[in-house]
Amino acid sequence: MDSASEDLHQEVRRLRTEIQQLREIVNALFTAVFEDSEEEWDTLPPRDNDQMYN
């Protein structure tokens, strides 16, 4: 492989690693948000039909 191809190959590997790390961070954040919100939304708030259109 020539130098340009090797550089490109290394850059692709680096980007794949960074993408994988970002996926893990997003998954952790997604899990944290929805684990917290499950407790808060066990019941629906009471409906206030008078305030529906305000």
N, C-alpha and C positions, 0 to 999 in steps of 0.2 A: 504494500500500500504506500502511496506517496504521502508526503507530509500533510497536504491539504485534506486528503481523505482521512488520515489518522486524526487530525484535529477535529474534523467534522464528527467522526465516530465518538471521540471523547466528549464532545459537546452534547451529542445526542444522549450518551449515557448519563452525563451530569443532569441534563434536563429531565430525563426519566426518573432519576433519583429524587429530584426536587418535586416533581409532580406527585410521586408516591408519598413523600413527606406531607405535601399539602393535602392530599386525600385523607391521610391519617388524621391530620389536624381538623379538617372539616368534619370527618366522621365523629371525632371526639366531641367537638362543639355541638354537633347535631344531637348526639346522644345526651349530652349534658342538658341542653335546652329542653328536650322532650321528656327527660326523666323528671326535671323540676316541674314542668308544666303539667304532667300527669296528676300530680297531687293537687294542684290548684284547680283543675277542671273536672274533678270527680262529679260535681253537680253543676247544673247550669244556674246562672244567676236568675232571680225572679224576673219575669217579663213585666215590662212597664209599657202597656199599649199606648198610654197617653204621650209618651216620649218617643214613640216610634219615628215620627216625622220631623222631629226638632233637630 
